[in-house]
Amino acid sequence: MLCQFCNIKKGVQRHHCFPNTKNNRKIYGKLLDMDFNIMMGCPDCHVSHAEIPPEYIWNESKFRIMLTLKGIELPEASKSYQNKIMFKGE
């Protein structure tokens, strides 16, 4: 498979649109590994994220929207996301 960002080199690294951090993994578990959240990138594009278009770098809000669109029941959001909603009305 070619890199989904440059379409030139071989895509050998998994890019999580919503990051695969320890905290995100604790909250969302295997939901992070669903096909819609994974893109394959070459080392040049993926390492620095410099070649990854902004639409493939998601925040928690975007990830939760995508889960909803896929008909997946949402787990409780992170505390920081809950606070953002509460105080900014997002």
Order of alpha helices (4+ residues) and beta strands (2+ residues): beta-alpha-beta-alpha-alpha-alpha
